[in-house]
Amino acid sequence: MIRRKPLNRGTIWAQMKALCKRAGVNPSKVFPHNLRKLFARTFYDIEKDIAKLADILGHSNINTTRIYTMTTGVEHRRKIESLGLVC
């Protein structure tokens, strides 16, 4: 049986920094919370279920989860323009 360290913030942080070195990415630009936000946005883009996402992230208030799924004004503009409804 292989014994592994439990996944906690410190373990994830160390693994991310090691991956950065291997990929040639500046480790000072990568944080575990960024990965959490990327997961949340990707999950929401696919599932469109904010209540399920809130449960997965452990949020008791959906408004907290909404912060993770918010898009920028540039993204809103791009989506509106792609609809072809506004000249």
N, C-alpha and C positions, 0 to 999 in steps of 0.2 A: 504494500500500500504506500502510495506517495503522499507524504504530508506536505501541504502547502500552507503558506501564510494566509490568514483570513483576509478577505478583501475589505479594506478600510481606506479611508482617504489617503493615509500615508503610503500604503502599498500601491494604490492606483497612481499616486503622484510619482513615486519612484519608477514605476513601469512606464509611465508616459514620458518622463525625462530620458529614460534609457532608449525608448523608441525615437525620441527627437534626435538623439545623438546618432543613431543608426541611419535615420532619414536625412540628416544634415539640416534639421530645422532648429532654429534658435530656441532652446528650452525656456528662455525667459518670456516667450510669447504663448506658451501652452500651459493651461491650468485645468484641473479636474472639473471645475464648474463649467468651463466652456464645453467640455464633453457632455455634461449633463444637459446644458442648454441645446446643444446640437441634437442630442437624442430626443429631447422634448419636441423640438420643432419638426424633426423628421417623423416622429411618431404621429404628431398631430396632422401633418401634411398627408400622411397615408390613411390614418384611421378616422380623422375628423371627430374624435370622441374626447372632449376635454375632461369629462367626468372620470373616464377610465385613466387618462393621463394623470389627473390629480391624485388618484389612488396609487398609481405606480410611483409617482414622485414623493408620495407621503404628505401631500398638502391637505390641510383641513379646510382650506378656503380656495374655491375655484378662482377667485380674483388673483391669488398668488400665481396660480398656474397660467392664467392669461398673460402674465408678464413674460413668460417663457415663449409664448406663441405669437407675440406681437411682431408685426412686420414694419419695415420702415416706409416712409413716404415714397421713396424711390420704387420700392417693390409694389406699393399700391398703384402708383402711376403706371408702371409697366403692365400690371394686370388689366387695368382699365383700358389702356391703349390697345392691348391685345384683343379686347372684345370688339374693337372697331366701332364703338357706339359714340365716341367723342372725337370731333375733328380737331 
